[in-house]
Amino acid sequence: MVHGRVQGVWYRAGTRDTAETLAIKGWVRNLPDGSVEIDAWGEGDAMEKFIEWCCQGPPGARVTKTDIEELEPGAGPGGFEITG
């Protein structure tokens, strides 16, 4: 979960582009409370770089808080999708 000014600033598109560059699988979506939810899985170093990007976001974003929970990879898309 990513909180702050993360909607309307190309956060989801930037997340998808970063994920595709790093071969990360999963999805990203906006939530009604103004936060963004990300479900992503990938290899060690790539995942670390992806999380680092998510904690900062694109130039127009202001990330104030991230909630990161490590889970077992689940079934999902073959790539990285914007789902909502």
Backbone as ProteinMPNN parsed JSONL, in Angstrom:
{"seq_chain_A": "MVHGRVQGVWYRAGTRDTAETLAIKGWVRNLPDGSVEIDAWGEGDAMEKFIEWCCQGPPGARVTKTDIEELEPGAGPGGFEITG", "coords_chain_A": {"N_chain_A": [[0.848, -1.164, 0.0], [0.519, 2.178, -0.839], [0.735, 5.436, 0.27], [-0.239, 8.913, 0.249], [0.284, 11.646, -2.006], [-0.568, 10.132, -4.583], [-2.32, 9.528, -6.561], [-3.497, 10.492, -9.752], [-1.105, 11.428, -10.697], [0.363, 9.97, -12.442], [1.267, 7.7, -11.183], [0.481, 4.933, -11.214], [0.999, 4.215, -13.914], [3.751, 4.701, -14.044], [4.587, 2.828, -12.176], [3.884, 0.441, -13.467], [5.549, 0.642, -15.771], [8.103, 0.629, -14.588], [8.029, -1.879, -13.356], [7.853, -3.547, -15.62], [10.331, -3.041, -16.819], [12.018, -4.179, -14.935], [11.29, -6.827, -14.95], [9.223, -7.601, -13.236], [6.308, -9.114, -11.977], [2.713, -8.746, -11.678], [0.252, -6.47, -10.309], [-1.308, -3.173, -10.167], [-3.396, -0.789, -8.51], [-5.717, 1.941, -8.034], [-7.19, 3.014, -4.971], [-10.298, 3.783, -3.274], [-9.794, 5.478, -1.064], [-7.725, 7.122, -1.802], [-5.222, 6.03, -1.806], [-2.754, 3.749, -3.207], [-2.702, 0.42, -4.267], [-0.495, -2.28, -4.535], [0.404, -5.351, -5.899], [2.966, -7.422, -6.202], [5.568, -9.473, -7.615], [8.845, -10.873, -7.873], [12.35, -11.357, -8.691], [15.049, -11.201, -6.248], [17.091, -8.793, -6.293], [15.893, -7.229, -8.287], [13.34, -6.904, -7.21], [13.956, -5.422, -4.928], [14.859, -3.006, -6.101], [12.488, -2.274, -7.369], [10.753, -1.87, -5.167], [12.096, 0.257, -3.99], [11.698, 2.227, -5.971], [8.883, 2.433, -5.818], [8.558, 3.532, -3.289], [9.244, 6.109, -3.735], [8.182, 7.01, -6.209], [6.824, 8.665, -9.213], [7.899, 11.919, -10.556], [5.788, 13.814, -9.885], [4.565, 12.772, -7.646], [4.005, 12.413, -4.086], [5.034, 10.488, -1.826], [4.016, 9.461, 1.292], [3.865, 7.369, 3.029], [4.508, 3.887, 3.139], [3.225, 0.637, 3.163], [4.507, -2.4, 3.487], [4.287, -5.764, 2.837], [5.487, -8.97, 2.988], [4.672, -11.697, 1.054], [3.771, -15.021, -0.058], [4.27, -15.677, -3.523], [1.497, -15.337, -5.697], [-1.071, -16.541, -7.929], [-1.454, -14.817, -10.958], [-1.395, -12.126, -13.361], [0.523, -12.588, -16.41], [2.299, -10.611, -16.854], [2.656, -7.242, -15.94], [0.018, -5.406, -14.71], [-2.304, -2.642, -14.865], [-5.006, -2.474, -12.887], [-7.099, -1.015, -11.896]], "CA_chain_A": [[0.0, 0.0, 0.0], [1.289, 3.416, -0.948], [-0.106, 6.551, 0.704], [0.257, 10.249, -0.049], [-0.232, 12.154, -3.284], [-0.177, 9.066, -5.497], [-3.319, 9.375, -7.617], [-3.528, 11.642, -10.647], [0.274, 11.887, -10.944], [0.98, 8.914, -13.264], [1.915, 6.711, -10.32], [0.228, 3.568, -11.698], [1.723, 4.005, -15.179], [5.168, 4.609, -13.705], [4.777, 1.542, -11.5], [3.857, -0.591, -14.519], [6.753, 0.771, -16.599], [9.238, 0.187, -13.781], [7.893, -3.329, -13.206], [8.2, -4.196, -16.884], [11.78, -2.902, -16.996], [12.7, -5.061, -13.983], [10.694, -8.172, -15.074], [8.364, -7.836, -12.077], [4.939, -9.502, -12.331], [1.72, -8.336, -10.701], [-0.735, -5.46, -10.683], [-1.413, -1.96, -9.363], [-4.713, -0.174, -8.649], [-6.112, 3.018, -7.14], [-8.227, 2.693, -4.005], [-11.168, 4.934, -3.02], [-9.264, 6.378, -0.03], [-6.633, 7.921, -2.361], [-3.967, 5.277, -1.804], [-2.523, 2.832, -4.323], [-2.368, -0.931, -3.841], [0.375, -2.986, -5.479], [0.702, -6.757, -5.616], [4.068, -7.653, -7.146], [6.545, -10.506, -7.271], [9.986, -10.944, -8.771], [13.625, -11.805, -8.127], [15.628, -10.397, -5.181], [17.599, -7.446, -6.578], [14.882, -6.509, -9.057], [12.279, -6.546, -6.276], [14.464, -4.333, -4.092], [14.829, -1.784, -6.915], [11.08, -1.949, -7.576], [10.245, -1.304, -3.914], [12.734, 1.567, -3.853], [10.978, 3.15, -6.856], [7.526, 2.614, -5.292], [8.636, 4.403, -2.12], [9.492, 7.461, -4.203], [7.201, 7.293, -7.253], [7.207, 9.585, -10.281], [8.192, 13.275, -10.088], [4.647, 14.532, -9.309], [4.043, 12.083, -6.462], [4.579, 12.649, -2.765], [4.754, 9.296, -1.022], [4.176, 9.762, 2.714], [3.934, 6.131, 3.803], [4.319, 2.632, 2.412], [3.02, -0.56, 3.976], [5.039, -3.506, 2.687], [4.079, -7.071, 3.457], [6.039, -10.036, 2.151], [3.774, -12.841, 0.945], [4.11, -15.998, -1.088], [3.723, -15.281, -4.822], [0.223, -15.961, -6.048], [-1.399, -16.579, -9.359], [-1.807, -13.487, -11.445], [-1.102, -11.899, -14.766], [1.842, -12.98, -16.887], [3.123, -9.412, -16.874], [2.265, -6.31, -14.891], [-1.186, -4.75, -15.209], [-3.068, -1.648, -14.118], [-6.313, -3.114, -12.802], [-8.149, -0.098, -11.45]], "C_chain_A": [[0.896, 1.231, 0.0], [0.335, 4.569, -0.656], [0.565, 7.876, 0.362], [-0.408, 10.77, -1.309], [0.228, 11.185, -4.373], [-1.239, 8.766, -6.558], [-3.336, 10.654, -8.449], [-2.154, 12.194, -10.983], [1.064, 10.856, -11.75], [1.704, 7.866, -12.434], [1.715, 5.292, -10.852], [0.993, 3.272, -12.981], [3.223, 3.876, -14.923], [5.514, 3.303, -13.022], [4.829, 0.419, -12.528], [5.127, -0.542, -15.354], [7.994, 0.282, -15.863], [9.219, -1.327, -13.616], [8.302, -4.052, -14.482], [9.695, -4.14, -17.147], [12.542, -3.911, -16.133], [12.188, -6.507, -14.022], [9.919, -8.571, -13.819], [6.963, -8.162, -12.59], [3.983, -8.958, -11.286], [0.75, -7.309, -11.23], [-0.683, -4.272, -9.724], [-2.81, -1.386, -9.571], [-4.889, 0.959, -7.643], [-7.19, 2.508, -6.196], [-9.046, 3.947, -3.701], [-10.627, 5.919, -1.986], [-8.092, 7.232, -0.513], [-5.287, 7.224, -2.364], [-3.887, 4.393, -3.045], [-2.113, 1.489, -3.743], [-1.562, -1.613, -4.933], [0.548, -4.417, -4.992], [1.748, -7.153, -6.655], [4.979, -8.758, -6.653], [7.627, -10.548, -8.332], [11.22, -11.405, -8.019], [14.193, -10.758, -7.172], [16.034, -8.974, -5.497], [16.575, -6.617, -7.336], [13.757, -6.05, -8.139], [12.713, -5.396, -5.379], [14.435, -3.008, -4.84], [13.395, -1.324, -7.145], [10.493, -1.297, -6.32], [10.824, 0.089, -3.692], [12.016, 2.603, -4.717], [9.591, 3.453, -6.284], [7.501, 3.545, -4.079], [8.866, 5.86, -2.49], [8.454, 7.876, -5.247], [7.713, 8.247, -8.309], [7.379, 11.011, -9.74], [7.022, 14.006, -9.419], [4.097, 13.934, -8.026], [4.724, 12.572, -5.19], [4.179, 11.467, -1.893], [5.039, 9.636, 0.437], [4.341, 8.506, 3.558], [3.77, 4.948, 2.863], [4.155, 1.512, 3.435], [3.435, -1.732, 3.109], [4.885, -4.799, 3.471], [4.594, -8.135, 2.502], [5.125, -11.257, 2.221], [4.327, -13.839, -0.058], [3.523, -15.53, -2.416], [2.442, -16.046, -5.127], [0.047, -16.025, -7.544], [-1.818, -15.178, -9.784], [-1.457, -13.359, -12.908], [0.312, -12.34, -15.137], [2.809, -11.826, -16.931], [2.765, -8.531, -15.696], [1.139, -5.463, -15.429], [-1.665, -3.633, -14.279], [-4.485, -2.182, -14.087], [-7.419, -2.169, -12.345], [-7.588, 1.213, -11.043]], "O_chain_A": [[1.884, 1.312, 0.73], [-0.735, 4.67, -1.255], [1.784, 7.947, 0.207], [-1.529, 10.381, -1.638], [1.268, 11.384, -5.001], [-1.071, 7.849, -7.362], [-3.205, 11.757, -7.917], [-2.042, 13.306, -11.498], [2.295, 10.87, -11.741], [2.637, 7.22, -12.911], [2.675, 4.526, -10.934], [1.572, 2.196, -13.123], [3.886, 3.031, -15.525], [6.582, 2.733, -13.244], [5.703, -0.447, -12.474], [5.726, -1.584, -15.621], [8.838, -0.4, -16.444], [10.255, -1.984, -13.721], [9.015, -5.054, -14.431], [10.266, -5.106, -17.652], [13.578, -4.432, -16.544], [12.613, -7.329, -13.209], [9.953, -9.726, -13.394], [6.492, -7.541, -13.543], [4.375, -8.729, -10.142], [0.454, -7.264, -12.424], [-0.108, -4.344, -8.638], [-3.361, -1.477, -10.669], [-4.304, 0.951, -6.559], [-8.007, 1.669, -6.574], [-8.543, 5.06, -3.853], [-10.979, 7.098, -2.033], [-7.518, 7.987, 0.272], [-4.309, 7.771, -2.872], [-4.833, 4.307, -3.827], [-1.28, 1.422, -2.84], [-1.904, -1.532, -6.113], [0.807, -4.657, -3.812], [1.452, -7.212, -7.848], [5.147, -8.962, -5.45], [7.383, -10.301, -9.513], [11.143, -11.795, -6.854], [13.864, -9.576, -7.269], [15.397, -8.032, -5.025], [16.407, -5.43, -7.057], [13.271, -4.926, -8.271], [11.923, -4.494, -5.101], [14.03, -1.99, -4.277], [13.112, -0.126, -7.12], [9.81, -0.277, -6.414], [10.117, 0.996, -3.254], [11.753, 3.718, -4.267], [9.171, 4.61, -6.269], [6.525, 4.266, -3.871], [8.703, 6.749, -1.654], [7.908, 8.977, -5.173], [8.891, 8.604, -8.313], [7.039, 11.277, -8.588], [7.246, 14.754, -8.467], [3.242, 14.542, -7.382], [5.849, 13.07, -5.211], [3.102, 11.461, -1.295], [6.147, 10.043, 0.785], [4.884, 8.557, 4.661], [2.993, 5.0, 1.91], [4.863, 1.458, 4.44], [2.786, -2.025, 2.105], [5.304, -4.9, 4.624], [4.182, -8.192, 1.343], [4.843, -11.779, 3.299], [5.245, -13.527, -0.817], [2.397, -15.035, -2.446], [2.326, -17.239, -4.849], [0.913, -15.611, -8.314], [-2.468, -14.456, -9.027], [-1.249, -14.352, -13.605], [1.185, -12.449, -14.275], [4.018, -12.033, -17.034], [2.59, -9.019, -14.579], [1.275, -4.858, -16.492], [-1.455, -3.681, -13.067], [-5.112, -2.334, -15.136], [-8.592, -2.535, -12.417], [-8.334, 2.105, -10.64]]}, "name": "protein", "num_of_chains": 1, "seq": "MVHGRVQGVWYRAGTRDTAETLAIKGWVRNLPDGSVEIDAWGEGDAMEKFIEWCCQGPPGARVTKTDIEELEPGAGPGGFEITG"}
